[in-house]
Amino acid sequence: MKSFHRICCFCFLLPHFIVLSDATDTLALNETLAAGKTIISSGGTFELGFYSPDSSSNNRYVGIWYKQVSPVVVVWIANRDVPVNGTNGLLKVTDQSKLTIFNGEGTAIWSTNSTRLVQKPVAQLLDSGNLVVKDAADANPANYLWQSFDHPTDTLLPGMKLGLDLVKGINRYLQSSKSKADPSRGYFTYQMDPNGFPQLFLMNDSIPQFRSGTWDGTQFIGSPGLNSNPLYTYEFVNTPQEIYYRFDLHSSSVYSILTLNSNGVLQRLNYNPRNQDWTDYLDAPADSCDDYGLCNAYGICSIASSPFCSCLDKFVPVSPFDWQTTDWSSGCKRRVPLDCQKGDGFLKYSGIKLPDTRHSRYNQSMSLKECEKLCMKNCSCTAYSNSDTTGKGSVCLLWFDNLIDIKKLSDSDQYIYIRMASSELGSGSNKGKIIVISLVLPAAVLLLVLSLILYFKKKKKKQQWTQTEQLSGEVQIGGTSERYPSREYDKEDVDLPLFDWQTIVQATNYFSSDNKLGAGGFGPVYKGILVGGQEIAVKRLSEYSMQGLDEFKNEVKLIANLKHRNLVKLLGCCIQAKERILIYEYMPNRSLDSFIFDHDRSRLLDWPKRFQIINGIARGLLYLHRDSRLRIIHRDLKAGNVLLDIDMKPKISDFGMARIFANENEANTKRVVGTYGYMPPEYVVDGYYSTKSDVYSFGVLVLEIVTGRKNRGFTHASHNHNLLGHAWLLYKDGRFQELVDDHVSKSCYLSEVIRSIHVGLLCVQQFPDDRPSMSSVVLMLASDRALPFPKEPGYFTQRNLFFEPEKSLSSTKADSSSNQLTVTMLDAR
């Protein structure tokens, strides 16, 4: 153990913490807390007030520190980027249900972001160190309007979550201070990365410095020193709603924190009451092998070896000369190249920190044997593993890229099976394959016979789908996935209620024009009321529709399996002769375009509602791309396909053009579908689509929501650019306020508006690789971290080279389809 000297800089600052207290833990409405006063948690553990980190500075901050501990460690700071100059600052609970810091001139310099108003808001410092704003009249003590635990600074306290709330759009991460005397945001962050199988990353700006490794059921295997201790309990939660890590203490008399210092070192600090000092218990990175990717692809780092890096067994350096000079940047390669057609196998490697999982896919309910079969069937699968070593669970991990950041760990129970050429597996491997085939083949034939019997029994039972048309057949597949699709999708029949024709006719009053809500590429949509009074939306396929049976089956199979608050709910379907009908939940506020593009109705959308809609759409797309059972690209995201419920919350609709994506990074189509103004360049020109296609559409939609203007057909007196080009030019010049819709331009949420424009421009960048993933978009919207400057958007400088605004894609096919694409245009619903 070594004494922790970093915080001793506060020793001479103790007079700045000698303050008077009213011995209360609460600040009521319109009460103020000035410099020299504090509030103390009910158990006396934590104290909150103004302080200065440097005796030579006049800057004051509102912070939280341990009350009975010396030297003082500030564990949370409110206004870390905007200090109060002088001693005249005030902390106050306002009638807007916000906790606000005012400087000496009475200007608000920091405020909580709670949006719900209550009659009796109070701020309370809990004995956990959590500062909360809540309704004093609310009987539920956990029903907070705002809490500091959702906004950590550089310290993780026991019970605090480090990670993401995907429902609320909250990202909790640690960010270092710039220096000991300057608590403003520094360059280092420690955060949960949700891509692939989630891991914790220490980042220097956007460059990985250290990786926690995968969760093995009890700890993150790459940082055992930060976990294994009888004083603590640990929890890692990974669900579609939340992804987070936290630790708790067995005893409330023990003080222990996880902090990220200004030098980018993550430290576990324990307080020693006998010595009255903080002890630096453990650090990360701990040694050279903790440096991210030191040995590059298929290299393994061992701190006990000299040199540190070597190639995995059966692998050789890509550049032997560089490796002899300890330059490991080129990495390693297989000694014998793979040949999937001739048959590869897998070689087991154990006692390691599993490689980076950001580009992996996983299934949390699949056995190791099933995992092996899944990887074996896909020639792109480079390795597989079960990351859970407790024996209580099974997490199938599949890698589809080079394996990076592998470290030798003597106490690790994790192992990985890496794909190898059959010649590297020993002479008995082919014989083993023959034996396996001889055993499996008869069983496969028997299984096929049984499957056919079951199929015909089901077919006979499903006569209500009509004798001539069955709602079956596979949905087209293409694109890329972040996790492997569930095997449940192989079912040919969808568990979906079937409505009879007469019920639909009565509900819509024989498809009366008075009940018609609108029409699109699929056909007209009617409002209906069922016998019990339930309101429904009835989507009827027109015989002149550009969509047909394939799109109908596609939409039913896709949306019947989707469950998310930001996706419209499919209630059932109906097939009668040539009639094909979908029945949805009724959305009383109809589509988003009817608000944002209407001068009068757009007044009803203030900024909080617009920001709620942006975040809701983002979370819906994130679910489709990463968290849903089927991993879907929508391909026709636009304002007309976002419906609004009674509370103006958004729900993505119309999945007729959607596609499931499996193993490829992108897919190609001969039939381009979508809507002008929302389709990215690579899709219209070359037919390539991926998740980044939806990201582009989302970016267009964000800019339309902020500006209240359509991208398609946008004109400006000073140039010929579309809305995207116009927004980019203004943003480059710092004139972003000219973009904002008049109905929100005077809003007090300017920082959120600017951030939304910035995120929108990042999403519409010309090249797909430059665009963020939807998981990154959700994080960027929820946090206040610095964002990269956007590059030029698609269709910016050469707009007229593609299509005139009023021409349909299909009408230009003869002139522009050199790649022989069949191009289909679906205009606004």
C-alpha positions in Angstrom: 0.0 0.0 0.0 1.2 3.5 -0.6 -0.1 6.8 0.8 -2.3 8.8 -1.5 -0.6 12.2 -1.9 -2.8 13.7 -4.7 -5.4 14.9 -2.4 -3.0 16.4 0.1 -3.2 19.6 -1.9 -6.3 20.2 0.0 -4.5 20.1 3.4 -3.6 23.8 3.3 -7.1 24.5 2.1 -8.9 23.4 5.2 -9.7 26.9 6.2 -11.8 27.1 3.0 -13.9 24.2 4.3 -14.4 25.5 7.9 -18.0 26.7 7.5 -21.1 27.1 9.6 -24.0 24.7 9.3 -27.6 24.8 10.2 -27.4 21.0 10.8 -30.0 20.3 8.1 -29.9 18.1 5.1 -32.5 20.0 3.1 -32.9 23.2 1.2 -36.5 24.2 0.7 -38.2 26.4 -2.0 -36.6 29.8 -2.2 -34.1 29.1 0.6 -30.6 30.1 -0.2 -27.2 28.6 0.7 -24.4 31.2 0.7 -20.6 30.9 1.0 -19.8 29.9 4.6 -22.9 27.8 5.1 -23.4 24.1 4.4 -26.0 21.4 4.6 -25.1 18.0 6.1 -26.7 14.6 5.3 -28.8 13.1 8.0 -26.2 10.5 9.1 -23.5 13.1 9.1 -21.5 11.4 6.4 -21.5 14.1 3.6 -21.5 17.8 3.5 -22.4 20.3 0.8 -21.3 23.9 0.3 -19.1 26.4 -1.5 -15.4 25.7 -1.6 -12.2 26.8 -3.4 -9.6 24.2 -4.6 -6.8 26.8 -4.7 -6.1 29.4 -2.0 -4.6 31.8 -4.5 -7.8 31.7 -6.7 -11.0 33.6 -6.2 -13.1 30.9 -7.9 -15.8 29.1 -5.8 -17.6 25.9 -6.6 -20.5 24.0 -5.0 -19.2 20.6 -4.0 -19.9 17.5 -1.8 -17.3 16.0 0.5 -17.0 13.6 3.4 -17.9 15.4 6.6 -15.7 13.6 9.1 -12.7 12.8 6.9 -9.4 14.7 6.6 -7.8 15.5 4.3 -10.8 16.6 2.4 -11.8 14.8 -0.8 -14.5 16.5 -3.0 -16.5 13.7 -4.6 -18.9 15.8 -6.7 -18.9 19.3 -8.1 -22.0 21.1 -9.5 -20.5 24.1 -11.5 -17.1 22.6 -12.3 -16.9 24.4 -15.6 -18.4 27.8 -14.5 -17.1 28.9 -11.1 -18.5 31.8 -9.0 -16.0 34.6 -8.9 -15.9 35.8 -5.3 -17.8 34.9 -2.2 -21.2 36.2 -3.2 -22.5 33.1 -4.8 -25.9 31.6 -3.8 -27.4 28.1 -4.2 -31.2 28.2 -4.4 -34.3 26.0 -5.1 -36.4 28.0 -7.5 -40.1 27.9 -8.3 -39.2 26.2 -11.5 -38.4 23.1 -9.4 -34.7 23.6 -10.2 -31.6 23.8 -8.0 -29.7 26.8 -9.3 -26.4 28.6 -8.6 -26.3 32.4 -8.9 -23.2 34.5 -9.1 -22.7 37.8 -7.4 -24.6 39.7 -10.1 -27.6 37.5 -9.7 -27.1 35.6 -13.0 -27.8 31.9 -13.1 -24.6 30.1 -14.0 -25.6 26.4 -13.3 -28.9 24.7 -12.9 -30.4 21.2 -12.7 -32.3 20.0 -15.8 -35.5 18.8 -14.2 -38.5 19.5 -16.5 -41.4 18.5 -14.3 -42.9 21.3 -12.1 -44.1 20.6 -8.6 -45.6 22.7 -5.8 -43.0 22.1 -3.1 -39.6 21.3 -4.6 -36.8 20.7 -2.1 -33.1 19.8 -2.5 -31.8 17.1 -0.1 -28.4 15.7 0.6 -28.7 12.0 1.3 -26.3 10.0 3.4 -25.2 8.1 0.3 -23.7 11.3 -1.1 -26.6 11.7 -3.6 -27.9 15.2 -3.9 -31.6 15.0 -5.0 -34.3 17.5 -6.1 -37.7 16.1 -5.3 -41.3 16.9 -4.4 -41.6 17.3 -0.7 -45.3 16.2 -0.9 -44.4 13.0 -2.8 -44.7 10.0 -0.6 -42.3 8.0 -2.8 -38.8 9.1 -1.6 -37.1 7.7 -4.7 -39.3 9.7 -7.2 -36.7 12.3 -7.9 -36.9 15.3 -10.3 -33.2 15.2 -10.5 -30.2 13.5 -8.8 -26.5 14.1 -8.7 -25.9 10.3 -9.1 -27.0 10.7 -12.7 -24.3 13.3 -13.3 -21.0 12.1 -11.8 -17.8 14.2 -12.0 -14.6 12.4 -11.4 -15.6 10.1 -8.6 -17.8 6.9 -8.3 -19.3 6.5 -4.8 -20.8 3.2 -3.5 -24.2 2.6 -4.9 -23.7 5.0 -7.8 -24.3 3.5 -11.3 -21.6 3.9 -14.0 -23.3 3.3 -17.4 -26.4 4.0 -19.4 -30.1 4.3 -18.8 -31.4 3.6 -22.3 -35.0 4.5 -21.5 -34.3 7.9 -20.0 -31.3 8.6 -22.2 -28.8 9.1 -19.4 -25.1 8.3 -19.7 -23.2 8.2 -16.4 -19.5 8.4 -16.7 -16.4 9.8 -14.9 -14.5 12.7 -16.4 -11.2 13.9 -15.0 -10.4 17.4 -13.8 -7.9 19.5 -15.8 -5.6 19.8 -12.8 -5.5 19.7 -9.0 -6.4 23.4 -8.9 -8.8 23.4 -11.8 -11.8 21.1 -11.5 -13.2 21.8 -14.9 -13.6 18.9 -17.3 -10.3 17.3 -18.4 -9.4 15.0 -21.2 -9.9 11.6 -19.7 -13.2 9.7 -19.3 -14.1 6.3 -17.8 -17.3 5.1 -19.4 -19.4 2.2 -20.4 -19.2 1.4 -24.1 -22.4 -0.4 -25.2 -21.2 -1.5 -28.6 -21.0 -5.3 -28.9 -20.7 -6.9 -25.5 -20.5 -3.9 -23.1 -17.1 -3.0 -21.5 -15.7 -0.1 -19.5 -13.1 2.1 -21.3 -10.7 4.7 -20.1 -10.4 7.2 -22.9 -8.1 10.1 -23.7 -10.5 12.2 -25.7 -11.5 9.6 -28.3 -8.4 7.3 -28.0 -8.7 4.2 -25.8 -6.2 4.0 -23.0 -7.4 1.0 -21.0 -10.2 -1.6 -21.2 -11.8 -3.3 -18.3 -12.3 -6.6 -20.2 -15.5 -8.6 -20.2 -17.7 -9.4 -17.2 -17.0 -13.0 -16.1 -20.1 -13.2 -13.8 -18.3 -11.6 -10.8 -15.9 -9.0 -12.1 -14.5 -7.3 -15.1 -11.7 -9.7 -15.9 -9.2 -7.2 -17.3 -9.2 -5.1 -14.1 -9.3 -7.7 -11.2 -7.5 -5.4 -8.8 -10.3 -2.9 -9.0 -12.8 -5.5 -8.1 -11.6 -8.4 -5.9 -11.9 -7.4 -2.3 -13.9 -8.8 0.6 -15.0 -5.2 1.5 -17.1 -4.8 -1.7 -20.0 -6.3 -3.6 -20.3 -5.7 -7.4 -23.1 -5.6 -9.9 -23.1 -5.5 -13.7 -26.5 -5.1 -15.3 -27.0 -5.5 -19.1 -30.6 -5.3 -20.3 -32.4 -3.4 -23.1 -33.3 -0.8 -20.5 -30.0 -0.3 -18.6 -26.3 -1.2 -18.9 -24.3 -0.3 -15.8 -21.7 -1.3 -13.2 -21.7 -0.3 -9.6 -20.1 -1.4 -6.3 -21.4 -1.4 -2.7 -19.7 -1.7 0.7 -20.4 -4.4 3.3 -19.9 -1.9 6.1 -21.1 1.8 6.3 -18.1 2.5 8.5 -15.7 1.9 5.5 -15.0 4.8 3.1 -13.9 3.7 -0.4 -14.2 5.5 -3.7 -13.2 5.0 -7.4 -11.8 8.2 -8.8 -10.2 9.3 -12.1 -7.4 11.7 -11.6 -6.2 14.5 -13.9 -3.4 12.3 -15.2 -5.8 9.7 -16.5 -5.2 7.1 -13.8 -8.2 5.3 -12.3 -7.7 4.8 -8.6 -9.4 2.8 -5.8 -9.0 4.9 -2.7 -9.7 3.6 0.8 -9.7 5.8 3.9 -7.5 4.6 6.8 -8.9 6.1 10.1 -5.9 5.1 12.1 -3.5 7.1 9.9 -6.2 9.6 9.0 -5.2 9.4 5.4 -6.5 8.0 2.1 -4.6 5.0 0.7 -4.2 4.4 -3.0 -5.3 0.8 -2.9 -5.1 0.0 -6.6 -4.5 1.7 -9.9 -5.6 1.1 -13.6 -3.8 1.0 -15.9 -1.6 -1.0 -13.6 1.3 -2.0 -15.9 2.4 -1.7 -19.6 0.2 -4.6 -20.6 -2.9 -2.6 -19.6 -2.1 -0.1 -22.4 -4.9 -0.7 -24.9 -3.9 -2.8 -28.0 -0.1 -2.7 -27.2 0.5 -5.9 -29.1 -2.1 -5.3 -31.8 -4.0 -8.0 -33.7 -3.5 -11.6 -32.4 -0.7 -10.5 -30.2 -0.7 -11.3 -26.5 1.0 -9.2 -23.8 2.6 -10.7 -20.7 4.1 -8.5 -18.1 6.3 -11.4 -16.9 7.9 -11.7 -20.4 10.7 -9.8 -22.1 9.7 -8.3 -24.4 6.1 -8.0 -23.4 4.5 -8.9 -26.7 4.5 -12.2 -28.5 2.1 -13.7 -31.1 -0.5 -16.2 -30.0 0.4 -19.9 -30.7 0.0 -20.7 -34.4 0.4 -17.0 -35.3 3.4 -15.2 -36.6 4.4 -11.5 -36.9 3.1 -9.6 -39.9 6.4 -7.8 -40.0 9.2 -9.9 -38.3 11.7 -7.1 -38.7 9.5 -4.6 -36.8 8.9 -7.1 -34.0 12.6 -7.6 -33.6 12.9 -3.8 -32.9 9.9 -4.1 -30.4 7.6 -2.3 -32.8 4.4 -4.4 -32.5 2.1 -2.0 -34.3 1.7 -4.4 -37.3 0.4 -7.2 -35.2 0.3 -10.9 -36.0 -1.4 -13.2 -38.6 -2.2 -16.9 -38.8 0.7 -19.1 -39.8 -1.6 -21.0 -42.1 -4.4 -19.0 -43.8 -8.0 -20.0 -43.2 -9.9 -22.0 -45.8 -13.5 -22.2 -44.8 -14.5 -24.3 -47.8 -12.1 -27.1 -46.9 -13.1 -26.9 -43.3 -11.7 -24.9 -40.4 -11.7 -25.8 -36.7 -11.1 -24.0 -33.4 -8.2 -23.9 -31.0 -8.6 -23.2 -27.3 -6.6 -20.5 -25.6 -7.0 -20.0 -21.8 -5.7 -17.9 -19.0 -6.2 -14.6 -20.8 -8.1 -11.3 -20.9 -10.6 -11.8 -23.7 -10.1 -9.5 -26.7 -12.0 -6.3 -27.3 -15.7 -7.0 -27.8 -16.8 -3.8 -29.4 -17.2 -5.6 -32.7 -18.6 -8.8 -31.2 -22.1 -10.1 -31.1 -23.5 -12.1 -28.2 -26.4 -14.1 -26.8 -27.0 -14.3 -23.1 -29.0 -17.6 -23.2 -26.9 -19.8 -25.5 -24.7 -22.7 -24.5 -21.1 -23.1 -25.5 -22.0 -25.9 -27.9 -24.6 -23.8 -29.6 -22.2 -20.9 -29.7 -19.6 -23.1 -31.5 -22.2 -24.3 -34.1 -23.2 -20.7 -34.8 -19.6 -19.6 -35.3 -18.7 -22.6 -37.4 -21.6 -21.9 -39.8 -20.3 -18.4 -40.5 -16.9 -18.1 -42.3 -16.6 -14.5 -41.0 -16.7 -15.6 -37.4 -13.1 -15.6 -36.1 -13.6 -16.8 -32.5 -16.2 -17.7 -29.9 -16.3 -17.9 -26.1 -18.5 -18.2 -23.0 -17.5 -15.1 -20.9 -19.3 -16.3 -17.8 -17.0 -18.5 -15.7 -19.2 -18.9 -12.7 -21.2 -21.8 -14.1 -24.4 -20.0 -13.3 -24.9 -18.3 -16.7 -23.9 -18.6 -20.3 -22.9 -15.7 -22.5 -22.1 -16.7 -26.1 -19.6 -14.2 -27.5 -18.8 -14.2 -31.2 -16.0 -12.2 -32.9 -16.0 -11.2 -36.5 -12.8 -9.1 -36.7 -9.2 -9.3 -35.7 -8.7 -10.0 -32.0 -7.1 -7.1 -30.2 -6.0 -6.2 -26.7 -5.3 -9.7 -25.3 -3.4 -10.0 -22.0 -2.0 -13.0 -20.2 -3.7 -13.4 -16.8 -2.5 -16.2 -14.6 -5.7 -16.1 -12.4 -8.2 -15.9 -15.3 -10.7 -18.7 -15.9 -11.8 -17.2 -19.2 -10.9 -19.0 -22.5 -11.5 -18.4 -26.2 -11.8 -20.7 -29.2 -10.1 -19.1 -32.3 -10.8 -20.3 -35.8 -7.8 -22.2 -37.4 -7.1 -24.0 -40.6 -7.7 -27.7 -40.2 -4.0 -28.5 -40.7 -3.2 -26.6 -37.5 -5.5 -28.8 -35.4 -3.7 -32.1 -35.6 -4.0 -35.2 -37.9 -7.0 -36.6 -36.1 -9.2 -33.7 -37.0 -10.5 -35.0 -40.3 -11.2 -38.4 -38.9 -13.2 -36.8 -36.1 -15.2 -34.9 -38.7 -16.1 -38.1 -40.6 -17.3 -39.7 -37.3 -19.3 -36.6 -36.5 -20.9 -36.5 -39.9 -21.7 -40.2 -39.8 -23.5 -39.7 -36.5 -25.3 -36.5 -37.4 -26.5 -37.3 -40.9 -29.2 -39.9 -39.9 -30.4 -37.7 -37.2 -30.6 -34.8 -39.6 -32.7 -36.9 -42.0 -35.1 -37.9 -39.2 -35.4 -34.3 -38.1 -36.2 -33.2 -41.6 -39.0 -35.8 -41.9 -40.5 -34.7 -38.5 -40.3 -31.0 -39.6 -42.2 -31.7 -42.8 -44.9 -33.5 -40.8 -45.3 -30.6 -38.4 -45.2 -28.1 -41.2 -48.2 -29.7 -43.1 -50.1 -30.1 -39.8 -49.6 -26.4 -39.1 -50.5 -25.5 -42.7 -53.8 -27.4 -42.4 -54.6 -25.7 -39.1 -54.0 -22.2 -40.5 -56.7 -22.2 -43.2 -58.0 -18.9 -41.9 -55.1 -17.2 -43.7 -57.1 -18.2 -46.9 -56.5 -21.2 -49.0 -54.5 -19.4 -51.7 -52.3 -17.0 -49.8 -50.3 -17.9 -46.7 -48.7 -15.2 -44.6 -45.4 -17.0 -44.5 -42.1 -17.1 -46.3 -38.9 -15.6 -45.2 -38.3 -11.9 -44.9 -35.4 -10.6 -47.1 -32.1 -10.5 -45.2 -29.2 -8.2 -45.6 -27.1 -5.6 -43.7 -25.2 -5.8 -40.4 -26.0 -6.7 -36.9 -24.5 -6.0 -33.5 -25.8 -9.2 -32.0 -26.8 -12.4 -33.6 -30.5 -12.7 -34.4 -32.6 -14.9 -32.2 -33.4 -18.4 -33.6 -37.0 -17.8 -32.7 -37.3 -15.9 -36.0 -37.2 -19.1 -37.9 -40.9 -19.7 -37.1 -42.9 -19.5 -40.2 -46.1 -18.4 -38.5 -46.5 -15.2 -36.5 -48.4 -15.2 -33.2 -50.6 -12.3 -34.2 -54.4 -11.9 -33.8 -56.4 -12.3 -36.9 -59.4 -9.9 -37.4 -62.3 -11.0 -39.6 -63.4 -8.8 -42.5 -66.8 -7.9 -41.1 -65.2 -6.6 -37.8 -63.0 -4.2 -39.8 -65.8 -3.1 -42.1 -68.0 -2.2 -39.1 -65.2 -0.5 -37.2 -64.5 1.8 -40.2 -68.1 2.3 -41.2 -67.4 0.5 -44.5 -64.2 2.5 -45.0 -66.0 5.8 -44.9 -64.1 8.8 -46.3 -65.0 10.6 -43.1 -62.8 8.1 -41.2 -59.9 8.4 -43.6 -56.7 9.6 -41.8 -54.5 9.7 -44.8 -52.7 7.7 -47.5 -49.3 6.6 -48.5 -47.4 4.2 -50.7 -49.1 1.2 -49.0 -52.6 2.6 -49.4 -55.2 4.5 -47.3 -55.3 4.5 -43.5 -58.7 4.7 -41.6 -59.7 5.3 -38.1 -61.8 2.6 -36.6 -63.7 1.9 -33.4 -64.1 -1.7 -32.3 -67.3 -3.0 -30.6 -65.7 -2.5 -27.1 -64.8 1.1 -27.9 -61.1 0.6 -28.6 -59.8 3.0 -31.2 -57.7 1.5 -34.0 -55.9 2.6 -37.1 -56.7 0.4 -40.2 -54.1 0.3 -43.0 -55.6 -1.1 -46.2 -53.3 -2.2 -49.0 -54.5 -0.6 -52.3 -54.5 -2.6 -55.5 -52.6 0.2 -57.1 -50.1 0.3 -54.3 -46.4 0.2 -55.1 -46.1 -2.2 -52.2 -47.4 -5.7 -52.5 -47.7 -9.0 -50.7 -44.0 -9.2 -49.9 -44.1 -5.8 -48.2 -47.3 -6.8 -46.3 -45.7 -10.0 -45.1 -42.5 -8.2 -44.3 -44.2 -5.6 -42.1 -46.3 -8.2 -40.3 -43.3 -10.5 -39.5 -41.1 -7.6 -38.4 -43.4 -5.5 -36.3 -45.2 -8.4 -34.7 -41.9 -9.2 -32.9 -41.0 -5.7 -31.9 -41.8 -4.4 -28.4 -40.7 -0.8 -27.6 -42.4 2.3 -26.3 -41.1 4.3 -29.3 -42.4 1.8 -32.0 -46.1 1.8 -33.0 -47.9 -1.4 -31.8 -49.4 -3.8 -34.4 -52.6 -5.2 -33.0 -53.4 -7.7 -35.8 -54.1 -8.2 -39.5 -56.8 -9.3 -41.8 -56.7 -11.2 -45.2 -59.9 -11.5 -47.2 -59.6 -12.6 -50.9 -57.3 -9.8 -52.3 -57.7 -7.5 -49.3 -54.7 -7.2 -47.0 -55.1 -5.1 -43.9 -53.0 -4.2 -40.9 -54.5 -3.0 -37.6 -52.5 -0.7 -35.4 -52.9 1.2 -32.1 -54.6 4.5 -32.9 -52.3 7.6 -32.5 -54.6 10.6 -31.9 -52.0 13.2 -32.8 -51.2 11.5 -36.1 -47.8 12.1 -37.7 -45.0 14.4 -36.9 -45.0 16.1 -40.3 -48.5 17.4 -39.6 -47.0 19.5 -36.8 -43.5 20.6 -37.7 -44.3 21.7 -41.2 -47.6 23.4 -40.4 -47.1 27.1 -39.4 -50.0 27.1 -36.9 -49.7 23.6 -35.4 -45.9 23.9 -35.0 -46.7 26.4 -32.2 -47.8 23.4 -30.1 -44.3 21.9 -30.2 -42.1 23.9 -27.8 -38.5 22.8 -27.4 -39.0 20.3 -24.5 -41.5 18.4 -26.7 -39.3 18.5 -29.7 -36.3 17.3 -27.7 -38.5 14.6 -26.3 -39.4 13.5 -29.8 -35.8 13.6 -31.0 -34.7 11.4 -28.1 -37.6 9.0 -28.5 -36.9 8.5 -32.2 -33.2 7.9 -31.3 -34.1 5.3 -28.7 -36.5 3.6 -31.0 -33.8 3.3 -33.7 -31.3 2.0 -31.2 -33.7 -0.7 -30.2 -34.2 -1.7 -33.9 -30.4 -1.7 -34.6 -29.1 -3.3 -31.5 -31.6 -4.4 -28.8 -34.5 -6.0 -30.7 -34.7 -9.7 -31.3 -34.5 -9.2 -35.1 -32.0 -6.3 -35.7 -33.7 -4.2 -38.3 -32.9 -1.4 -40.7 -36.0 0.7 -41.2 -35.0 2.3 -44.6 -37.9 4.8 -44.7 -37.5 6.9 -41.6 -39.1 10.3 -42.1 -41.4 12.8 -40.4 -44.5 11.1 -41.9 -43.5 7.8 -40.4 -43.2 9.1 -36.9 -46.6 9.1 -35.1 -47.4 11.0 -31.9 -49.5 9.6 -29.1 -51.7 11.6 -26.8 -48.7 12.9 -24.8 -46.8 13.8 -28.0 -44.4 11.0 -27.5 -43.0 9.6 -30.8 -43.5 6.1 -32.2 -41.8 4.9 -35.4 -44.2 3.3 -37.9 -44.4 1.8 -41.3 -42.0 -1.2 -41.6 -43.0 -2.3 -45.1 -39.6 -1.4 -46.4 -37.6 -2.5 -43.4 -35.0 -5.3 -43.6 -33.4 -7.6 -41.1 -29.6 -7.6 -41.2 -27.4 -10.4 -40.1 -23.6 -10.7 -40.6 -22.5 -8.3 -43.3 -21.4 -4.7 -42.6 -23.6 -3.5 -45.4 -26.0 -4.9 -48.0 -26.8 -4.2 -51.6 -30.2 -4.0 -53.2 -31.5 -3.7 -56.7 -34.6 -2.0 -55.6 -34.0 1.3 -53.8 -36.9 2.4 -51.7 -37.6 5.4 -49.5 -38.4 9.1 -49.6 -36.6 12.0 -51.2 -34.6 14.1 -48.8 -34.1 11.3 -46.3 -32.0 8.8 -48.3 -28.1 8.8 -48.0 -26.0 9.1 -51.2 -24.5 5.6 -51.0 -28.1 4.2 -51.0 -29.5 6.1 -53.9 -26.4 5.9 -56.1 -25.1 2.4 -55.4 -27.9 0.7 -53.6 -25.8 0.1 -50.4 -27.7 0.3 -47.1 -26.7 -0.3 -43.5 -27.6 0.9 -40.1 -25.8 4.2 -41.1 -28.6 4.7 -43.7 -31.1 5.1 -40.9 -28.6 7.3 -39.0 -28.5 9.6 -42.1 -32.4 9.7 -42.2 -32.4 10.4 -38.4 -30.0 13.3 -38.9 -32.2 14.9 -41.6 -35.2 14.4 -39.3 -33.4 16.2 -36.4 -32.6 19.2 -38.5 -36.2 19.3 -39.8 -37.5 19.2 -36.2 -35.2 22.0 -35.1 -35.8 24.2 -38.1 -39.4 23.4 -39.0 -38.3 23.2 -42.6 -38.4 20.3 -45.1 -35.1 19.1 -46.5 -36.7 18.3 -49.8 -37.4 21.3 -51.8 -35.6 23.7 -49.4 -34.6 27.0 -51.1 -32.5 29.9 -49.9 -31.9 33.3 -51.6 -28.2 33.2 -51.3 -27.3 29.7 -52.4 -28.7 26.5 -54.0 -28.0 24.1 -51.2 -30.5 21.9 -49.5 -31.4 22.2 -45.8 -28.4 20.0 -44.9 -25.9 22.2 -46.7 -27.6 25.4 -45.4 -27.3 24.1 -41.8 -23.7 23.1 -42.3 -22.7 26.5 -43.6 -24.4 28.4 -40.8 -22.9 26.0 -38.2 -19.4 26.5 -39.5 -19.9 30.3 -39.2 -21.4 30.0 -35.7 -24.7 31.4 -36.9 -26.7 28.3 -35.7 -29.4 30.5 -34.2 -30.6 31.4 -37.7 -31.5 27.7 -38.2 -33.9 27.5 -35.2 -37.7 27.6 -35.8 -39.2 30.9 -34.6 -41.4 29.0 -32.2 -38.4 27.7 -30.2 -35.8 30.4 -31.0 -36.5 32.2 -27.7 -36.3 29.1 -25.6 -34.1 28.9 -22.6 -32.8 25.5 -23.7 -30.3 26.9 -26.2 -27.5 24.4 -25.3 -29.8 21.5 -26.1 -30.9 23.1 -29.4 -27.2 23.6 -30.4 -26.3 20.1 -29.4 -29.2 18.7 -31.4 -28.1 20.6 -34.5 -24.5 19.4 -34.0 -25.6 15.7 -33.6 -27.9 16.0 -36.7 -25.0 17.3 -38.8 -22.8 14.4 -37.6 -25.5 12.0 -38.7 -25.8 13.3 -42.2 -22.1 13.3 -43.0 -21.4 12.2 -46.6 -19.5 9.0 -45.8 -21.2 6.2 -43.7 -18.1 5.5 -41.7 -18.0 9.1 -40.4 -21.6 8.8 -39.1 -22.0 7.7 -35.5 -24.0 4.6 -34.5 -27.4 5.1 -32.9 -25.9 4.0 -29.5 -23.4 6.9 -29.8 -26.2 9.3 -30.9 -28.3 8.4 -27.8 -25.2 9.1 -25.6 -24.3 12.4 -27.4 -27.9 13.7 -26.9 -27.8 12.8 -23.2 -24.4 14.1 -22.3 -22.6 17.4 -22.5 -19.2 16.1 -23.7 -17.4 17.8 -26.5 -18.4 16.5 -30.0 -16.2 16.3 -33.1 -16.8 18.9 -35.8 -19.0 17.5 -38.5 -17.7 16.9 -42.0 -19.5 17.9 -45.2 -23.0 16.4 -45.4 -24.2 14.2 -48.2 -25.8 16.0 -51.2 -24.1 19.3 -50.2 -22.1 20.7 -53.0 -23.6 18.9 -56.0 -27.3 18.7 -55.2 -28.5 19.2 -58.8 -26.3 16.3 -60.1 -28.8 13.9 -58.6 -32.5 14.6 -59.0 -34.8 17.5 -59.3 -37.1 17.9 -56.2 -40.3 17.2 -58.0 -39.2 14.1 -60.0 -39.7 10.6 -58.7 -36.9 8.2 -58.5 -38.6 5.8 -60.9 -38.9 8.5 -63.5 -35.2 9.0 -63.7 -34.3 5.3 -63.9 -33.5 5.3 -67.6 -31.1 8.2 -67.2 -29.3 7.3 -64.0 -29.5 3.6 -63.3 -26.2 2.6 -64.8 -25.9 0.0 -62.1 -29.3 -1.5 -63.3 -31.1 -0.7 -60.1 -34.9 -0.8 -59.9 -35.6 2.4 -58.0 -38.9 2.8 -56.2 -40.2 6.1 -54.8 -42.4 6.3 -51.8 -43.5 9.8 -51.0 -44.9 11.2 -47.8 -47.8 9.4 -46.1 
